[in-house]
Amino acid sequence: MIYTCIALHGPAGVNSDSVRWFQLVRRVSAEIGLPINWARTSEESPLERIDVAMDSFQTVQYIEVYSSDVMPSSVIGNWNMAAIFAPTAGTTVLACRQNALQPTNFYDTLLNRLLECFETTYGYQYERLQSKGPTLFAFGLVAGLGFSSGEMIEADAIARWGRGGIDDRRYLHGVLRDVFPLNLLSRAHLAMAIENRTLETWIRHSKDRGTLLQLVNDRYIWKVGSQQISHVQLELTRAGLLISHDPSV
């Protein structure tokens, strides 16, 4: 099973509202017919039925919720929808089973709604097999990969994000994790240099580099077509703009 995910990253613990985030995720899950029913407010605590876990819920520094018929696992992925709020790691992620019925432009709308309750500098949309830890991927954690050459390269790219993204938060200074079908960028990202011009100018110079749309608060959506990603990824790697790829390789 494949999950479609949105990950957002920002300054650790700044201007992120856990109450509004929880209310939004609960409302969204109900709207698409996958109501969340499991939760916990600490990485160390066990998952509980949501009416128990959130009984005394107020402002917290961590929330993990699931829509699942059985006790869920973030690694196995035996759930329909999951979301994690972790502002101390500068990260929130929401993942939904790909074949779940969703309204047109669901993820575009969801992105805008998440921006209202999570202080965001950078984000992206991606797809991930359930066996490869869809939500763990956002935190730079490797799951479900073996030891083939391709899997080792993938694992290294994820680990590079764990170090340079989650730990060092280089995305605050304009560097991207990778090139995804949907990328949320700040002015700092668009001001980065590539081929003697800014990234913004470079993108707008050719339709083969995707499309750029401004949102509110100096945030931009950069959409890159599936046939364009590998070429764009190569160019940004050469320019040293991608955390997950080593430009010297």
TAGI-V473663 format. One line per field, one symbol per residue. psi: psi as a letter, one per 40 degrees, with the letter a starting at -180 (. if undefined). A space follows every 50 residues. Layout:
psi=???
This chain:
psi=iihhihhiiaihehfhhddddddddddddddefghheiiifiddiiiiid dddedfhbhiehhhiihieihihdddffidiiihhgddefiiihhhhdei hiihfddddddddddeehhhdiiihiihidefgdddddefhhieiaeidd ddddddddddddddcddefeeeeeiidahidhhhiidddeeihhffiidd dddedhdeeaihhhaiffiihhhhidedddddddddddefehdehhee.
